[in-house]
């Protein structure tokens, strides 16, 4: 059984950069009609152009996942253009570094709005159309959802919520043919990492990049395309017997004591 998504409609949020971008490109290469959602219009257009150059099918749908009315309308337009959604990947997310003492209310609200409410909004938009027909939902959580990580108070809270929403949807809709799983990456080399290092350690970026890489037993950060390969598997028929699962993809971070 292959990881083929030919003639299927897939919505990927946070598709303009990082993990979401890699997932959108992998899905397009696997034959899916990809609806790429993000707030970054220019980056979405670049993504669509790359997918089409590689022979895939993708379209940009600028959308702020924090706004339920915008999400519902976007999913309506996607279904009108591409047909009912067969796969949803909730990859849109923002990060924050800090303890409970250093996390301001505005920081907490910002992360909750994107990482929690954004996932809820997309789940609410897609589940009714999948009931009875079936479909695959994949939520991007984090190792921060399952182990304590220093200085990630608000981020860990949101990813824990993503994981428990995954279990809840999987249980509520298993009889309707809807599979819902999560993936929990450790550190992945994305534009966020580069920006964080530039802001926090100016002039020391290479040194700190290596230090962060060594926190993972495998000795390096993950690549977005590695996360995308797992996402493709979980949204394909090859994973038809998998639901309610959380896959850590972390270079041994959670299970290997160093």
SULGIUR-V482420 format. One line per field, one symbol per residue. ss: DSSP state (H for helix, E for strand, C for the rest). burial: b if it has 9 or more other C-alpha atoms within 8 Angstrom, else e. Layout:
BEGIN
ss->???
burial->???
END
This chain:
BEGIN
ss->CCCCCCCCEEEEECCCCHHHHHHHHHHHHCCCEEEEEECCHHHHHHHHHHHHHCCCEEEEEECCCCCHHHHHHHHHHHHHHHCCCCEEEECCCCCCCECCCCCCHHHHHHHHHHHHHHHHHHHHHHHHHHCCCCEEEEEECCHHHCCCCCCEHHHHHHHHHHHHHHHHHHHHHHHHCEEEEEEEECCECCHHHHHHHHHHCCCCHHHHHHHHHCCCCCCCCECHHHHHHHHHHHCCHHHCCCCCCEEEECCCCCCCCC
burial->eebebeebbbbbbbbbbbbbbbbbbbbbbbbbbbbbbbeebebbbebbebbbeeebbbebbbbbbbbbebbbebbeebbeebebbbbbbbbbeeebebbeeebeeebbeebbbbbbbbbebbeebbeeebbeebbbbbbbbbbbbeeeeeebbbbbbbbbbbbeebbebbeebbebbbbbbbbbbbbbbbeebbeebbeebeeebeebbbebbbebbebbbbbbbebbbebbbbbbbbbeebbbbbebbbbbbbeeee
END
